[in-house]
Amino acid sequence: MTTTTITLSDLNKLLENVLELKGVTIEGDIEIEFEGGGGGQELLQAVGYEIAQIAARLNNVAGMMGGPAGQVPYMQPMTLPSPIQSRIPQELIPASFDVDPVSEWKHGIEEVVLGATSSDGGTRKTTVTLGGEHALPFYFDAPMPNPNYVSIDVFDMPIGMARAVRMNYEDVLESPAEWAKKVVSKFGADMVTIHLISTDPSIKDTSASDAAKVVEDVLQAVDVPLIIGGSGNPDKDPEVLEKAAEAAEGERCLIASANLNMDYQRIAAAAKEYGHAILSWTQLEINAQKELNRKLMKQCGIERCDIVMDPTTAALGYGLDYAYSNIERIRLAGLIGDQELNFPMSSGTTNAWGARESWMAVSPLKEDSDWGPREYRGPIWEITTGLALALAGVDLFMMMHPTSVQVLKSVTDMLRGGDGGADAATDVSDWVGMMIEG
């Protein structure tokens, strides 16, 4: 038996002039193949037309041979429409993008001014205003009235630091005043943080009076607002910060810091007496932050415009996700109306250099991949930490590496709608419709 595959059109043509069939059996299956992803109604009608024509031919043959012949309805041949040419859209359907204000954000963040100019009784050339937001950072439903600011760390003695940082300050490590000058004039610091770490009894046990003299020298060297920090020793810091606050009377510095683990009342009293703001420092715990802020206001009589919070920065590599969540929760609570949390925030972004990935030459794990040059890796660690917390709600950053400072200031300025240091200003308010040129 021979099996042949032919098309319906070919079969129709074979039967067109046939008058008689003897000993011929036509049987088989009809297979229909559709090209181009399926068939429409027109294609099905065309197939039906071919089958009807074949049936008519066979019916005629059967009648000529004396067999019963029925009526086969006549069908007009189908004319298939021309294929529709696909068209490439020349333009997108117009669409608008609107940001509705968050109805729950009914309360603003307190504004805190640091530094005092001559008109305020001080000697600072400029002041810094923190806070004032009515939304999360860089939201379009409420403007950010004040930019992010950066204070660069200065120490009252040489300290151990990553090589990538040390190389920028090797010529000034022995002089806090010259160190402060350099970070302002060369590296663009908005503020200077002077850390009086030599006062720690386990380091040099420098007297509070000597520490106050360092503060005076730094005030003479620069004309930007100051942050004054101790060594972190709970027994020595209250005395040191008292003397430092007195030495800086009238300059409206930020005294760093009051916390629940030391005599915060004594430190707060000194800040209040000599006209300074106070840094309220807690360790990654929102309820502790509420408690300390409440005590500073109710027990110590600190005004709301004199409180800046530091909820602690855990850097990329050992807890940035937790620090981010804690800071964001604090900012959201303040916007919703928590009067114990709606204050501007500061970040010790320098903590990024405490992560081993920022300063170690290679990974201590043999099976680990290459970490890349630490000269780049370290600043990137500090930049990433700072930018992440800027998005969470931090207003003021304490940093160390000059490149990290410049990148953070540039990016946050651009996100607020500035030019980020570019030649031409960029309006990012309509970021959905912006044309990005490569």
C-alpha positions as CSV (number, residue, x, y, z in Angstrom):
1,M,0.0,0.0,0.0
2,T,1.3,3.4,-1.0
3,T,0.7,6.4,1.2
4,T,0.8,9.8,-0.5
5,T,0.4,13.2,1.0
6,I,-1.3,15.8,-1.2
7,T,-3.0,19.1,-0.6
8,L,-6.7,19.6,-0.9
9,S,-6.1,21.9,-3.9
10,D,-4.1,19.2,-5.7
11,L,-6.8,16.6,-5.0
12,N,-9.4,19.0,-6.3
13,K,-7.5,19.5,-9.6
14,L,-7.0,15.7,-10.0
15,L,-10.7,15.1,-9.9
16,E,-11.6,18.0,-12.1
17,N,-11.9,16.0,-15.5
18,V,-12.4,12.5,-14.0
19,L,-15.5,10.7,-15.5
20,E,-15.1,7.3,-14.0
21,L,-13.2,5.7,-11.1
22,K,-12.7,1.9,-10.9
23,G,-11.0,0.1,-8.0
24,V,-10.0,3.3,-6.4
25,T,-10.3,3.9,-2.7
26,I,-9.6,7.4,-1.4
27,E,-9.1,7.4,2.4
28,G,-7.0,9.2,4.8
29,D,-6.8,11.9,7.4
30,I,-7.0,15.6,6.8
31,E,-4.2,17.6,8.4
32,I,-4.4,21.3,8.6
33,E,-1.3,23.3,9.4
34,F,-1.6,27.0,10.4
35,E,1.4,29.2,9.8
36,G,1.9,32.4,11.8
37,G,0.3,31.4,15.1
38,G,-3.2,30.1,14.4
39,G,-6.0,30.6,11.9
40,G,-8.8,33.1,11.6
41,Q,-12.4,32.7,10.4
42,E,-11.4,33.5,6.8
43,L,-8.8,30.6,6.7
44,L,-11.4,28.1,8.0
45,Q,-13.8,29.2,5.3
46,A,-11.2,28.7,2.6
47,V,-10.5,25.2,3.8
48,G,-14.2,24.4,3.9
49,Y,-14.5,25.6,0.3
50,E,-11.8,23.2,-1.0
51,I,-13.4,20.3,0.8
52,A,-16.8,21.2,-0.7
53,Q,-15.4,21.2,-4.2
54,I,-13.8,17.8,-3.7
55,A,-17.1,16.5,-2.4
56,A,-18.9,17.8,-5.5
57,R,-16.4,16.1,-7.8
58,L,-16.8,12.8,-6.1
59,N,-20.6,13.2,-6.1
60,N,-20.6,13.7,-9.8
61,V,-18.5,10.6,-10.4
62,A,-20.8,8.5,-8.2
63,G,-23.8,9.6,-10.2
64,M,-22.2,8.7,-13.5
65,M,-21.5,5.2,-12.2
66,G,-25.2,4.7,-11.2
67,G,-24.6,5.3,-7.5
68,P,-26.8,7.5,-5.4
69,A,-25.9,11.1,-5.7
70,G,-27.0,13.8,-3.3
71,Q,-27.1,17.6,-3.6
72,V,-23.9,19.3,-2.6
73,P,-24.5,23.0,-1.9
74,Y,-22.6,25.4,-4.1
75,M,-20.1,27.6,-2.5
76,Q,-18.7,30.8,-3.8
77,P,-14.9,30.8,-3.8
78,M,-13.4,32.9,-0.9
79,T,-11.2,35.8,-1.6
80,L,-8.8,36.2,1.3
81,P,-8.1,39.6,2.5
82,S,-4.6,41.0,2.1
83,P,-2.3,40.5,5.1
84,I,-2.4,43.4,7.5
85,Q,0.9,45.2,7.7
86,S,2.1,45.7,11.3
87,R,2.8,49.3,12.3
88,I,5.5,50.5,14.7
89,P,4.1,53.1,17.1
90,Q,5.6,56.5,16.4
91,E,4.8,57.9,19.8
92,L,3.7,56.7,23.3
93,I,0.3,57.2,24.7
94,P,0.4,60.4,26.8
95,A,0.3,59.7,30.5
96,S,0.7,61.9,33.6
97,F,2.4,61.1,36.9
98,D,1.1,62.8,40.1
99,V,2.3,62.4,43.6
100,D,-0.3,62.9,46.2
101,P,0.7,64.2,49.7
102,V,0.7,61.6,52.4
103,S,-2.3,62.5,54.5
104,E,-0.7,61.1,57.7
105,W,2.3,63.4,57.5
106,K,0.8,66.4,59.2
107,H,3.7,67.5,61.4
108,G,7.0,69.0,60.4
109,I,10.5,68.2,61.7
110,E,11.9,70.8,64.1
111,E,14.4,73.2,62.7
112,V,17.7,73.6,64.6
113,V,20.3,76.3,63.8
114,L,23.9,75.7,64.5
115,G,26.6,78.4,64.6
116,A,26.2,82.1,65.5
117,T,27.3,85.0,63.3
118,S,28.3,88.4,64.6
119,S,24.7,89.5,64.5
120,D,23.9,86.7,66.9
121,G,26.8,87.5,69.2
122,G,29.2,84.9,67.7
123,T,32.1,84.9,65.3
124,R,31.0,82.3,62.7
125,K,30.8,83.4,59.1
126,T,27.9,81.1,58.3
127,T,25.2,79.1,60.1
128,V,23.8,75.7,59.4
129,T,20.0,74.9,59.6
130,L,18.9,71.3,60.1
131,G,15.5,69.8,59.7
132,G,12.3,71.6,58.7
133,E,11.0,68.7,56.5
134,H,7.4,67.7,56.1
135,A,8.0,64.5,54.2
136,L,10.6,61.8,53.8
137,P,13.8,63.0,52.1
138,F,13.6,63.9,48.4
139,Y,9.8,63.4,48.1
140,F,8.1,65.6,45.6
141,D,5.0,66.3,47.7
142,A,6.9,68.5,50.1
143,P,10.1,70.4,49.6
144,M,13.3,69.9,51.6
145,P,13.8,73.5,52.9
146,N,17.4,72.8,54.0
147,P,20.2,70.7,52.4
148,N,22.2,67.9,53.9
149,Y,25.3,69.1,55.6
150,V,28.7,67.4,56.3
151,S,31.0,67.9,59.2
152,I,34.5,66.4,58.9
153,D,36.1,64.8,61.9
154,V,39.2,66.3,63.5
155,F,41.0,64.9,66.6
156,D,43.0,66.5,69.3
157,M,45.8,64.0,68.8
158,P,47.0,61.6,66.1
159,I,44.9,58.4,65.9
160,G,45.1,55.1,64.1
161,M,43.1,55.3,60.9
162,A,42.9,53.6,57.5
163,R,45.7,54.4,55.2
164,A,43.3,55.8,52.6
165,V,42.2,58.4,55.1
166,R,45.5,59.1,56.8
167,M,47.2,60.0,53.6
168,N,44.9,63.1,53.4
169,Y,45.9,64.4,56.8
170,E,49.5,63.4,57.5
171,D,50.7,66.9,57.4
172,V,48.3,68.2,60.0
173,L,47.8,65.3,62.5
174,E,49.8,67.0,65.2
175,S,47.7,70.3,65.1
176,P,43.9,70.2,65.5
177,A,43.7,73.8,64.4
178,E,45.6,73.2,61.2
179,W,43.6,70.0,60.6
180,A,40.4,72.0,61.0
181,K,41.6,74.6,58.5
182,K,42.4,72.0,55.9
183,V,39.1,70.2,56.0
184,V,37.3,73.5,55.5
185,S,39.5,75.3,53.0
186,K,40.5,72.2,50.9
187,F,37.8,69.6,51.5
188,G,34.7,71.8,51.7
189,A,33.5,70.8,55.2
190,D,30.3,72.7,56.2
191,M,31.2,72.1,59.9
192,V,34.1,70.7,61.9
193,T,33.7,68.0,64.6
194,I,36.5,68.3,67.2
195,H,36.9,65.0,69.1
196,L,38.7,65.5,72.5
197,I,39.7,61.9,72.7
198,S,43.0,62.6,74.5
199,T,41.0,63.3,77.7
200,D,40.2,59.6,78.1
201,P,42.0,58.4,81.3
202,S,43.1,55.3,79.4
203,I,44.7,57.3,76.7
204,K,46.4,60.6,77.9
205,D,44.0,61.8,80.5
206,T,44.3,65.3,79.2
207,S,42.7,67.9,81.6
208,A,39.3,69.5,80.8
209,S,41.1,72.9,80.8
210,D,43.6,71.7,78.1
211,A,40.7,70.3,76.1
212,A,39.0,73.7,76.3
213,K,42.1,75.4,75.0
214,V,42.0,73.1,71.9
215,V,38.4,74.2,71.3
216,E,39.5,77.8,71.5
217,D,42.3,77.2,68.9
218,V,39.9,75.5,66.5
219,L,37.4,78.3,66.8
220,Q,40.1,80.8,65.9
221,A,41.3,78.7,63.0
222,V,37.9,78.3,61.2
223,D,34.7,80.3,60.9
224,V,32.2,77.4,60.4
225,P,30.0,76.0,63.2
226,L,31.6,73.4,65.5
227,I,30.5,70.1,66.9
228,I,32.3,69.4,70.2
229,G,32.7,65.7,71.3
230,G,34.5,64.1,74.2
231,S,36.2,60.8,74.4
232,G,33.2,58.7,75.3
233,N,34.4,58.1,78.8
234,P,31.2,58.3,81.0
235,D,33.2,59.6,84.0
236,K,35.3,62.2,82.3
237,D,33.1,63.5,79.5
238,P,30.7,65.6,81.7
239,E,33.6,67.7,83.0
240,V,35.3,68.0,79.6
241,L,32.1,69.0,77.8
242,E,31.3,71.6,80.5
243,K,34.7,73.3,80.0
244,A,34.4,73.1,76.3
245,A,30.9,74.6,76.3
246,E,32.2,77.4,78.4
247,A,35.1,78.1,76.1
248,A,32.8,78.2,73.1
249,E,30.2,80.4,74.8
250,G,28.0,82.3,72.3
251,E,29.1,80.3,69.2
252,R,26.1,77.9,69.3
253,C,28.0,74.7,68.9
254,L,26.5,71.2,69.0
255,I,27.6,69.5,72.2
256,A,28.2,65.8,71.6
257,S,26.7,64.2,73.4
258,A,24.1,63.5,76.1
259,N,23.2,59.8,76.5
260,L,21.5,57.6,79.1
261,N,24.8,56.0,80.2
262,M,26.4,59.1,81.6
263,D,25.4,62.3,83.5
264,Y,23.3,63.7,80.7
265,Q,21.7,66.3,83.0
266,R,25.1,67.9,83.7
267,I,26.0,68.0,80.0
268,A,22.6,69.4,79.1
269,A,22.9,72.1,81.8
270,A,26.2,73.2,80.3
271,A,24.8,73.4,76.8
272,K,21.8,75.4,78.0
273,E,23.9,77.8,80.1
274,Y,26.4,78.7,77.3
275,G,23.9,78.8,74.5
276,H,24.6,75.6,72.6
277,A,22.5,72.8,71.1
278,I,22.7,69.2,72.4
279,L,23.3,66.0,70.5
280,S,20.9,63.3,71.9
281,W,22.7,60.0,71.3
282,T,21.2,56.5,71.7
283,Q,22.2,53.2,70.3
284,L,19.9,51.8,67.7
285,E,16.8,51.8,69.9
286,I,13.8,53.9,69.1
287,N,12.3,53.7,72.6
288,A,15.6,54.8,74.2
289,Q,15.6,57.8,71.9
290,K,12.2,58.8,72.9
291,E,13.1,58.4,76.6
292,L,16.3,60.5,76.3
293,N,14.6,63.3,74.3
294,R,11.7,63.4,76.8
295,K,14.2,63.7,79.8
296,L,16.2,66.4,78.0
297,M,13.0,68.5,77.5
298,K,11.2,67.8,80.8
299,Q,14.0,67.2,83.3
300,C,16.7,69.5,81.8
301,G,14.5,72.2,80.3
302,I,16.2,71.9,76.8
303,E,14.2,73.7,74.2
304,R,12.9,71.8,71.2
305,C,15.0,74.0,68.8
306,D,18.2,72.9,70.7
307,I,17.9,69.1,70.1
308,V,19.6,67.0,67.4
309,M,19.3,63.2,67.5
310,D,22.0,60.7,66.8
311,P,20.4,57.2,66.7
312,T,23.8,55.6,65.9
313,T,25.1,54.6,62.6
314,A,25.8,50.9,62.0
315,A,27.7,51.0,58.7
316,L,27.5,48.9,55.6
317,G,29.0,45.5,56.4
318,Y,27.8,45.2,60.0
319,G,24.2,46.5,60.3
320,L,23.4,49.2,57.9
321,D,20.0,47.6,57.3
322,Y,19.2,47.9,61.0
323,A,20.4,51.5,61.2
324,Y,18.4,52.4,58.1
325,S,15.2,50.9,59.5
326,N,15.7,52.6,62.9
327,I,16.3,56.0,61.4
328,E,13.4,55.7,58.9
329,R,11.0,54.6,61.7
330,I,12.1,57.6,63.8
331,R,11.5,60.0,60.9
332,L,8.1,58.5,60.0
333,A,7.0,58.7,63.6
334,G,8.0,62.4,63.7
335,L,6.1,63.2,60.6
336,I,3.0,61.4,61.9
337,G,3.2,63.5,65.1
338,D,5.4,61.9,67.7
339,Q,6.6,65.1,69.6
340,E,9.5,63.1,71.1
341,L,11.0,62.1,67.8
342,N,10.4,65.0,65.3
343,F,13.9,66.4,65.5
344,P,16.7,66.5,62.9
345,M,19.2,63.6,62.9
346,S,22.9,63.3,62.7
347,S,24.9,60.3,61.5
348,G,28.4,59.2,62.6
349,T,29.1,58.0,59.0
350,T,32.8,57.7,59.9
351,N,31.8,54.4,61.5
352,A,31.9,52.9,57.9
353,W,35.7,52.7,58.4
354,G,35.1,50.3,61.3
355,A,33.9,47.6,58.8
356,R,36.8,45.3,57.8
357,E,35.8,45.4,54.2
358,S,36.5,49.1,54.1
359,W,40.2,49.0,55.1
360,M,41.6,45.4,55.0
361,A,43.9,44.8,52.0
362,V,42.4,41.3,51.3
363,S,39.8,39.1,52.7
364,P,40.8,36.9,55.6
365,L,39.0,34.0,54.0
366,K,41.0,32.0,51.5
367,E,38.0,31.0,49.5
368,D,36.7,34.5,49.2
369,S,36.9,36.5,45.9
370,D,39.2,39.5,45.4
371,W,37.9,42.5,47.2
372,G,39.6,45.0,44.9
373,P,41.8,48.0,45.8
374,R,41.0,49.4,49.3
375,E,41.9,52.9,48.1
376,Y,38.6,52.9,46.2
377,R,36.7,50.4,48.4
378,G,37.0,52.4,51.6
379,P,35.5,55.7,50.3
380,I,32.8,53.7,48.5
381,W,31.9,52.1,51.9
382,E,31.6,55.5,53.5
383,I,29.6,56.9,50.5
384,T,27.2,54.0,50.5
385,T,26.6,54.3,54.2
386,G,25.9,58.0,54.0
387,L,23.7,57.9,50.9
388,A,21.6,55.1,52.4
389,L,21.0,57.0,55.6
390,A,20.3,60.3,53.7
391,L,17.3,58.5,52.1
392,A,16.2,57.4,55.6
393,G,16.1,60.9,57.0
394,V,19.6,62.0,58.2
395,D,20.3,65.7,58.0
396,L,23.9,66.0,59.2
397,F,26.8,63.6,58.4
398,M,30.1,63.3,60.3
399,M,32.6,62.0,57.8
400,M,36.4,61.6,57.1
401,H,37.4,60.8,53.5
402,P,37.4,63.9,51.3
403,T,36.1,62.0,48.3
404,S,33.3,60.6,50.3
405,V,32.3,64.1,51.4
406,Q,32.3,65.4,47.9
407,V,30.2,62.6,46.4
408,L,27.6,62.7,49.2
409,K,27.2,66.4,48.9
410,S,27.0,66.3,45.1
411,V,24.4,63.5,45.0
412,T,22.1,64.9,47.8
413,D,22.3,68.3,46.1
414,M,21.2,66.8,42.8
415,L,18.3,64.9,44.5
416,R,17.1,68.1,45.9
417,G,17.0,69.7,42.4
418,G,20.4,71.3,42.3
419,D,23.1,70.8,39.7
420,G,25.2,68.5,41.9
421,G,28.2,70.5,41.0
422,A,27.6,70.4,37.3
423,D,27.9,73.4,34.9
424,A,24.1,73.5,34.1
425,A,21.3,73.1,36.6
426,T,19.1,70.1,36.3
427,D,15.4,70.1,37.2
428,V,14.7,66.6,38.7
429,S,11.2,67.4,39.8
430,D,9.8,65.8,36.6
431,W,12.1,62.8,36.7
432,V,9.5,60.5,35.1
433,G,9.6,62.4,31.8
434,M,13.3,63.2,31.8
435,M,15.4,62.4,28.7
436,I,18.6,60.7,29.7
437,E,21.4,61.2,27.3
438,G,24.2,58.7,27.2
